[in-house]
Amino acid sequence: MVDGWAVDTPTLSAHAAAIATLRMRVDDVAAESRGLHWDDDSFGSLAGWIAEALERVTVRQVGLVEYIAENFELISQGLWDTVESREGAEPAGRWAIGLPGPARGENGGTIVIRGPRTLHKPETQFIELLEEISAGEWVDPRLGPGLPPPRATGSPPSASLPLRGILNGLTGTPDAVASQAEVLEMGAAVLHAAGADLYRILQPVLHWPGHEADEYLTLMNHNIDALGQLVGTSMAIASCARAANLLVGHVRGLVVELAAADAPDSHQRALEHVSALVASLTSLARLVD
């Protein structure tokens, strides 16, 4: 029997188990993320388009996490199949029957013919995007510079009908938004740890003989890179949601103050604040997409 893996069965079995464990961890992230949903109720109807942008990228994100989990499942299953096919056919302490041992030179030295093997280090991607979101340069100057500090957003005892309409349009579910952002952040932490563990698990493979290991490492480098990208996008989506939540709450607080003051120009000034919010969230949506 020749299966292409020039390593003993216990080593292959332990490696398959490690990849299967990673698959379960990534799959847990996908399962938690499937419950995420953004709509007009998230930020209020006047900020609904940022919810649409977040919904698009979140759905795409969940699909990619599921894809990586499926990759790990297929890889681990393929390794298990090899292990099962070897059962009862491999003498203890030897490679699988039919697998050639390492080639030997005239002086008994091992001959290894292959290019240099490398393993990508796990790194979070899209750091620049995260920094751009946090810096708040996308916030309209009429509300900036940058993101404002959190403020109370309670409703005044009474407000004119036009201002009540604006306030209703700025009434979302900030606690739910924060909770969903936390799910994304926790998922990013799990994916980051999975990438670091995958890098560690693959270290011994660098020394496995055979072309099968070369092809396997090439495949796994793509998975390491993909995990780093998913960490970055998870953090970026969460950061965008928190930033939008903060800015909508800030503008709602400004409108509440105007309603309480009940000045003649309160409605006009409220509309200006909403206009600045629209411009800001439009810029943020471009970053999200």
Disulfide bonds with the S-S distance in Angstrom:
none
